[in-house]
């Protein structure tokens, strides 16, 4: 059994105890006296053991595992030469770092119209659970109303994945039909994926700062925080490329011939299938399923090569050939992000692939 308190203990804080047999066949182990005194516990105080898969047990005072939310607040001063992009980046950074109250004040006395519009748009369009609760010509206050994780990280990631998949499918339809309205809709939906991505990052940072509360965001170990951070970024970037598919489809002025369209659809279907398989391997924790995504990597390379070869033989205007090359590149990149996700899943699930007889530690000599 492994007992840890707070962060990884220093060598001098480690204690070795023997397990004793108590009444009715139960097992007991003594707790270091100094730790009991430092935590303010006494006889009759309750402790909680939390099972960490593959990491033993985490022991903590029971009352400390359910703290009230830290309502972090801050004030930012916006100078007269502040830019909308700079203000956006600062507010998003504070959101990601767990602040619940963000008050923006003008150094010069009044916000410019563009800064006021930016603050409204950030709250409305970019940050899940955030409201602009007060506003004047010189001040604005944002409040994050999500006092605790209300949307589990795996569930939000599933939603992101579903939106991204639909974006790619719609972008391909827009390309095939020369549907400009549909292409523009796809580009707008990308903002929704970005919002969910920022929400997940905020919750992962929350879990790193409060490791005892991992289960509240739907995870089971600190290792998953790093994995989900990488996967979230890969899904968000895939959505960006789906939006680029739609954007580049607007440059195609005529219906594509059947041969070109068939090659592009083949590339899109393969990349989409790889992304779906990679994410499914994460949700069901399947090592072999993740490995199959990596095996399919060569299929994407050969399919893209055929498409490029076909494009070079077609009599098309330079701008359309360029747009189609960018479309093929985006489809390939989506497949590459799928392999990135699969590699993370391999790391998260590799223990399951080891035969029980080989999991023991072999002594040297």
ABEGO torsion letter per residue (X at the ends): XBBBBEBBBBAAABBBBBBBBBBGGBBBBBBBAAAAAAAGBBBGBBBBBBBBBGAEBBBBBAAAABBBBBBBBBBBBBBAABBAAAAAAAAAAAAAAGBABBBBBBAAGBBBAAAAAAAAAAAAAABBGBBBABBBAABBBBBBABABBABBAAAAAAAAAAAAAAAAAAAAAAAAAGBAAAAAAAAAAAAAAAAAAAAAAAAAAAAAABAAAAAAAGBABAAAAAAAAAAAAAAAAAAAAAAAAAAAAAABABBBBAAAAAAAAAAAAAAAAAAAAAAAAAAAGBAAAAAAAAAAAAAAAAAAAAAAAAAAABBBBAAAAAAAAAAAAAAAAAAAAAAAAAAAAAAAAAAAABBAAAABBBBBX
